[in-house]
């Protein structure tokens, strides 16, 4: 009885000991050298406890019950911010640059419904490093992300969309270079799979993200190329006809870029002139419950731009067959 009452508490491991033991266990679990399932489970359980201890070292004692999956995510997130003094270099950046294959595992994590959120959270923490973002952008993983965004599992699709957005908005110069080099492939996929998705949420988020991308000054040349395409304008005009006010607003934010383009190609000018009456009628009644001064000013500029347009090269009555078909399709 005395022995039980005065039993000593287990000795706390130092941070160095924790790291060494976790490293050994991770190697062992990865290699899967144990033949007995009970032994493998024992090591996994010890690993979960050690990660919880590491979380306590980094964040202090918490009041919530431990959740092994999230403990690992929190520990990883904290490590992303650790610096090497006196250079103030991020430890994770140097490490990930030497171990980029880890990103392959993280992206593939979206194929596991139980762990997709954890993998996605860690992946987005990694993309704060430019070398990681560039690696993913230049890899086949971008094609995979387009597919994950369309996953029927809402959780996977939403998390993949968050990662996709992070990749295309954080490192502006890297993104601008990537979009310039991959313009045809990227926007072909973007327009068909995301903007043209049958899922309302996907279309809405895609239109909103596209606006952010095109209106970023770093992507000026990409934006000018995008708004010089008649097919792109046709798609945006069709989105203006959606019943969803959210999608209509994002479509308007895109359409105003076409209207404001000072170097509109003749085919775009002619289609806008041919649709002038219908467009002006549409924008005359185009409103939202919560309008701000910016929206009102933007709408006025779009109306003015369309009102003052003159057809180029030939009269509206001389539109070729292709432009006539597009005029009918683009009517709002």
C-alpha positions in Angstrom: 0.0 0.0 0.0 2.8 2.4 0.9 4.6 1.6 -2.3 1.5 2.5 -4.3 0.9 5.7 -2.4 4.5 6.9 -2.8 5.1 5.6 -6.3 7.4 8.0 -8.1 6.1 9.8 -11.2 7.6 8.7 -14.5 10.7 10.9 -15.4 10.0 13.6 -17.9 12.0 13.3 -21.1 14.1 16.2 -22.3 13.3 17.7 -25.7 16.4 16.1 -27.1 15.3 12.6 -25.8 11.8 13.1 -27.2 13.2 14.0 -30.7 15.6 11.0 -30.7 12.9 8.5 -29.6 10.3 9.9 -32.0 12.8 9.7 -34.8 13.6 6.1 -34.0 10.0 5.1 -33.8 9.1 6.9 -37.1 11.9 5.0 -38.9 10.7 1.7 -37.3 7.1 2.3 -38.2 8.0 3.4 -41.7 10.1 0.3 -42.4 7.5 -1.9 -40.8 10.0 -4.5 -39.6 7.9 -5.9 -36.8 6.2 -9.2 -37.7 3.6 -9.1 -34.9 0.7 -6.8 -35.1 0.6 -6.3 -31.3 4.2 -5.1 -31.4 3.5 -2.7 -34.3 0.5 -1.3 -32.5 2.5 -0.9 -29.3 5.0 1.3 -31.2 2.3 3.4 -32.8 0.7 4.0 -29.3 4.1 5.1 -27.9 4.6 7.4 -30.9 1.2 9.0 -30.3 2.1 9.6 -26.6 5.5 11.1 -27.5 4.0 13.4 -30.0 1.5 14.6 -27.4 4.5 15.2 -25.1 6.2 17.2 -27.8 3.0 19.3 -28.2 3.0 20.1 -24.5 6.7 21.1 -24.7 5.9 23.5 -27.6 2.5 24.8 -26.5 2.2 24.1 -22.8 -0.5 22.2 -20.9 -3.9 22.2 -22.5 -7.4 21.6 -21.2 -8.6 19.5 -24.2 -8.4 15.8 -24.5 -5.5 14.7 -26.8 -6.3 13.8 -30.4 -3.3 12.0 -31.8 -3.9 13.1 -35.4 -4.2 16.8 -34.5 -1.3 16.7 -32.1 0.9 15.7 -34.9 -0.4 18.6 -37.1 0.1 21.1 -34.3 3.7 19.9 -33.7 4.5 20.1 -37.4 3.0 23.6 -37.7 5.1 24.8 -34.8 8.3 23.4 -36.3 7.6 25.3 -39.5 8.2 28.5 -37.6 11.5 27.5 -35.8 14.6 29.5 -36.9 18.3 28.8 -37.0 20.1 31.7 -35.3 21.9 34.0 -36.0 20.9 33.6 -39.7 17.1 33.5 -38.9 16.8 30.7 -41.5 13.7 28.6 -41.1 14.7 25.0 -40.3 11.7 23.5 -42.2 12.6 25.4 -45.4 16.1 23.9 -45.5 14.9 20.5 -44.6 12.0 20.4 -47.1 14.3 21.6 -49.9 16.4 18.5 -49.3 13.4 16.2 -48.9 10.9 17.4 -51.5 9.7 13.8 -51.9 7.8 14.3 -48.7 5.4 16.6 -50.6 4.5 13.6 -52.8 3.2 11.8 -49.8 1.3 14.8 -48.4 -0.6 15.4 -51.7 -1.5 11.8 -52.0 -2.9 12.0 -48.5 -6.1 13.4 -50.1 -6.9 9.8 -51.1 -7.4 8.8 -47.5 -10.8 10.3 -46.3 -9.8 9.7 -42.6 -6.6 11.7 -42.8 -7.1 14.1 -45.7 -7.7 17.1 -43.4 -4.5 16.4 -41.5 -2.4 15.9 -44.6 -4.0 19.0 -46.2 -3.3 21.2 -43.1 0.4 20.1 -43.0 0.7 20.6 -46.8 -0.6 24.2 -46.6 1.9 24.8 -43.8 4.7 23.6 -46.1 3.6 25.8 -49.0 4.5 28.9 -47.0 8.0 28.0 -48.2 8.6 29.2 -51.8 10.7 26.2 -52.7 7.8 23.9 -51.8 5.2 25.9 -53.7 7.3 25.9 -56.8 7.9 22.1 -56.6 4.2 21.4 -56.4 3.2 23.9 -59.1 5.8 22.4 -61.5 4.8 18.8 -60.7 2.0 16.5 -61.8 0.3 17.2 -58.4 -1.5 20.3 -59.9 -3.4 17.9 -62.2 -4.2 15.8 -59.1 -5.5 18.8 -57.2 -7.9 19.6 -60.0 -9.4 16.1 -59.5 -9.4 16.3 -55.7 -11.3 19.6 -55.8 -14.1 17.7 -57.6 -14.1 14.8 -55.2 -17.6 13.8 -54.1 -16.5 13.9 -50.5 -17.2 17.5 -49.5 -14.5 17.5 -46.9 -11.7 16.4 -49.3 -12.9 18.8 -52.0 -13.0 21.8 -49.7 -9.6 21.1 -48.2 -8.0 20.5 -51.6 -9.6 23.8 -52.8 -8.0 25.6 -49.8 -4.6 24.2 -50.7 -5.1 25.1 -54.4 -5.9 28.7 -53.4 -2.9 28.9 -51.1 -0.6 27.7 -54.0 -1.9 30.3 -56.4 -2.0 33.3 -54.1 0.9 33.2 -51.6 4.1 33.5 -53.7 3.2 36.0 -56.3 6.3 36.0 -58.5 6.4 32.2 -58.6 2.7 32.0 -59.5 3.1 34.7 -62.2 5.9 32.7 -63.8 4.1 29.4 -63.5 0.9 30.8 -65.1 2.8 32.4 -67.9 4.6 29.1 -68.7 1.5 26.9 -68.4 -1.3 29.3 -69.5 -3.0 27.1 -72.1 -3.0 23.9 -70.0 -3.9 25.6 -66.7 -6.8 27.8 -67.9 -8.0 25.0 -70.1 -8.4 22.8 -67.0 -9.6 25.7 -64.8 -12.4 26.7 -67.2 -13.6 23.2 -68.0 -13.3 21.5 -64.6 -13.9 24.3 -62.1 -15.7 27.2 -63.8 -17.8 24.7 -65.8 -18.4 22.4 -62.8 -21.9 21.1 -62.2 -21.3 21.8 -58.5 -22.5 25.3 -57.4 -19.9 25.7 -54.7 -17.1 24.7 -57.0 -18.2 27.3 -59.6 -18.6 30.0 -57.0 -15.2 29.5 -55.4 -13.5 29.1 -58.8 -14.9 32.4 -60.1 -13.9 34.2 -56.9 -10.4 32.8 -57.0 -10.0 33.6 -60.7 -10.8 37.2 -59.9 -8.2 37.3 -57.2 -5.6 35.8 -59.6 -6.3 38.1 -62.5 -6.5 41.3 -60.4 -3.1 40.7 -58.8 -0.7 43.1 -60.3 2.0 40.4 -60.5 -0.3 38.6 -63.0 -0.9 41.6 -65.2 0.3 39.9 -68.4 -1.7 36.8 -67.7 -4.8 38.9 -67.1 -4.4 40.7 -70.4 -4.1 37.4 -72.2 -7.2 36.0 -70.4 -9.5 39.0 -71.1 -8.4 39.0 -74.8 -10.2 35.6 -75.3 -13.7 35.6 -76.7 -14.3 32.1 -75.4 -13.4 33.3 -71.9 -15.8 36.2 -72.1 -18.5 34.0 -73.4 -18.1 31.7 -70.3 -18.2 34.7 -67.9 -21.3 36.2 -69.6 -23.0 32.9 -69.1 -22.1 33.0 -65.4 -23.8 36.4 -65.2 -27.1 34.6 -66.0 -26.8 32.2 -63.0 -29.6 32.4 -60.5 -27.0 32.5 -57.6 -26.3 36.1 -56.6 -22.9 35.0 -55.3 -21.8 33.6 -58.6 -23.3 36.6 -60.5 -21.2 39.0 -58.4 -18.0 37.1 -59.0 -18.8 36.9 -62.7 -19.4 40.6 -62.7 -16.0 41.2 -61.1 -14.5 39.2 -64.0 -16.6 40.8 -66.8 -15.6 44.3 -65.8 -12.0 43.3 -66.7 -13.1 42.5 -70.3 -15.1 45.7 -70.5 -12.1 47.8 -69.1 -9.5 46.2 -71.5 -8.2 49.1 -73.6 -7.0 46.7 -76.3 -10.1 44.6 -76.9 -9.7 42.3 -79.9 -12.2 43.1 -82.8 -14.2 39.9 -82.1 -14.8 40.9 -78.5 -15.8 44.4 -79.4 -18.2 43.3 -82.1 -19.9 40.8 -79.8 -20.3 43.4 -77.1 -21.7 45.9 -79.6 -24.1 43.3 -81.0 -25.3 42.6 -77.4 -25.2 46.2 -76.3 -29.0 46.7 -75.8 -29.4 43.5 -73.9 -26.3 44.1 -71.8 -27.4 47.6 -70.9 -30.8 46.4 -69.9 -29.3 43.6 -67.8 -27.0 46.0 -65.9 -29.8 48.5 -65.5 -31.5 46.0 -63.2 -28.3 44.3 -61.9 -28.3 44.9 -58.1 -27.6 43.3 -54.7 -29.1 43.8 -51.3 -25.7 45.0 -49.9 -24.2 47.2 -52.5 -21.2 49.4 -51.8 -19.7 52.4 -53.5 -17.1 50.3 -55.3 -19.8 48.1 -56.9 -21.8 51.1 -58.0 -18.8 52.8 -59.5 -17.6 49.6 -61.3 -21.1 49.0 -62.8 -21.2 52.6 -64.0 -17.9 52.2 -65.7 -18.9 49.0 -67.4 -22.1 50.6 -68.7 -20.2 53.6 -70.0 -17.6 51.3 -71.7 -20.3 49.3 -73.4 -22.3 52.4 -74.4 -19.4 54.1 -76.2 -18.1 51.0 -78.0 -17.9 51.1 -81.8 -17.7 47.9 -83.9 -14.3 47.3 -85.5 -13.3 46.2 -89.0 -16.9 45.6 -90.1 -20.5 46.4 -89.1 -22.4 44.3 -86.7 -24.5 43.2 -89.5 -21.5 41.7 -91.2 -20.4 39.4 -88.3 -19.1 36.1 -89.5 -21.0 32.9 -88.7 -18.8 32.1 -85.6 -19.4 35.5 -84.1 -23.2 35.3 -84.8 -23.3 32.0 -82.9 -21.4 33.4 -80.0 -23.6 36.5 -79.9 -26.6 34.3 -79.5 -24.9 32.2 -76.8 -23.6 35.2 -74.9 -26.9 37.2 -74.7 -27.8 38.0 -71.1 
